[in-house]
Amino acid sequence: MDICGIDPGLNVTGYAVLQAGRGGIRVVDAGVCRTSSQQALECRLASIEADFSGLLEQHTPAVVAVEKLYAHYRHPRTAVIMGHVRGVILAVAARHGIEVRGYSATRIKRYLTGNGQAGKRQVQKAVMRELKLQTMPEPNDVADALAVALCCAGDMSEKVNRVGLS
């Protein structure tokens, strides 16, 4: 089963497509979609929509895993902008008939490191270990997308094991 992990961002949206099966998990594709800060918000969102739609058409994952919004009271504008980007991701996935699962940053960190307050470097190292990567995933947006996809793969595996389907 293919899982697409997304780290939504207006400037840079990270993505990762993992294939999970009996032989383990492997990276199929990973990268970023970038927009220009010189463009209007609606043009940037349209660019993200086109890039993400193309990604889903190319890989046809069974599920899209996306990080949930965390709205820090000191940066409400950032939370609103992130909501726009996340909304585009959710709409594109729905249009393609793909299930979406959301995970909080704390849950993702806890799944990968055992610590919901783990730092970026700790998460990156855990991603490297889990996927047997030789180098650190760069930029951070790719590592975050890989982490979201890994968390989803683990979550789905746990549910299958509980039901007794494995």
N, C-alpha and C positions, 0 to 999 in steps of 0.2 A: 504494500500500500504506500502511495506517495503522500507526503505531508508537506504543505507549504507553510513555512513560518515567516511572519512579517513583523518587522520593527518599524512602525509608522513614524514618519517624520516629514515635515514640509520641505526642508532642504535636501535631506537624504532619507530615503526609505530603504531599509535593508530587507533582503529576501533570502530565503534558503529553501530548497526543495530536497527533502530526505526520502529515501526509499527504505521502508521498514519491512522486514520479512524474517523468516526463520533463520537466515544466515546473519542476522544483525541489522545494523543501520548503516547506510552509506549516503554520502552527499552526491546528489545528482546535479545540482546547480546552486550557485550562491552569488550574490552580488548586490548592487545598489541601483536605485533609480534616483537620479538627481534632477532638481529643478533650479532655475535661476531666480535669485532674489530680486532681479530687475523686472521680472514679470508680475503681472497682477495675480492676486490670489486665485481667481477663477481659472486662469490659464495654467497655473501651477497644478491645481487640482485636476484639471483635464489631462495634463501630461501624466500625472500619477495614474489616473484612470486608464489611459491608453497603455502605459507600460505594464500595469498589473494585469489588464485584460489579456495582453499579448503573452504574458508569463503563464497565465492559466490555460490559454489555448495551446501553448507549446507543451506544457507538462501535465495537464489534466489531473491535478491531485484529488484525492478523495476528501481531504479536509484542509481548511485554511486555519492556522493557529495564529492569533494576533494578541499582542500584549494589550491588556486593559489599560484604560486611562487612569492616571494618578493625577489628581488636581491639587497641586500645592497652593495653599492660600496666598502665598507671596507672588505667584506667577499665574494669575487667572487667564491672562491673554494667551499664554502658551498652551494651557489646557484647552481653550476654545479652538485654537488653530489645530491642535492635535486631534480634537474631536472631528474637525472637518476632514482631515486626512483619513482617520479611522472610518468615518462614514463612507467615504469613497471606496475604501477597501471592502467594507461589508456589503455595499451595494453591488460592486463588481462580482464578488463571490456569489451573492444571491442570484444575480443575473445568469451566472454560469451553472447554477444549481448545485453549488458546493457548500457543504456543511461548514460552519464557522464555529470555532471554539476560542474563548477568551481566557487568558491567564494573567493573574496579577504578577507584577515584578517580584513580589515577595515569594509567591508560590514557585515561580520559575527558579529563583535563586535557591530556595529550600530543596527543590527537586535535584538540582545539579550539585549543590555543595553541602547540603544539610543545614545551611544557615540562611535564613530569609533576609539577612542584612549583609550578605557577602558583597564585596566590592567587585568592580568591573574586571579587574585582573584575575580574581579568583574564579569568576564565571568563565572567563576566556580560557583559563587553564583547564577547567572542568570540561568545557566543550572540546578542547583539544584531546583530552584523555578519552572521553566517550566516543569520539569519532575517529580516534587514532590518527590525528593530523600531525604532520611534522612541523608545521609552522602555525603561529598565532593567526587566527582569522582576522583580516583587516578589511576595511575599517571596523570600528566598534559596532557599527550598525549591522554588519554581516554576522559578527559573533552573537549579537543579541537576537537576530533572526534565527540563527542556528539553535540558540538556547531555547527559544519559544517552541521551535519544531521538536526538539528533543523532549521537552516537557510534555508536549502533546503526545508524542510517541509512547512515552512512559505511562501517561495517563490512560491511553487507549489499551496498552498492553495489560495494565492492572485490571481494567474492566473486563477484558477478555478472560483473564485468569480467574477472576471472581465468578464469572458466569460458567466457567469450565469449558470454554470453547477452544482452548489451546491444545 
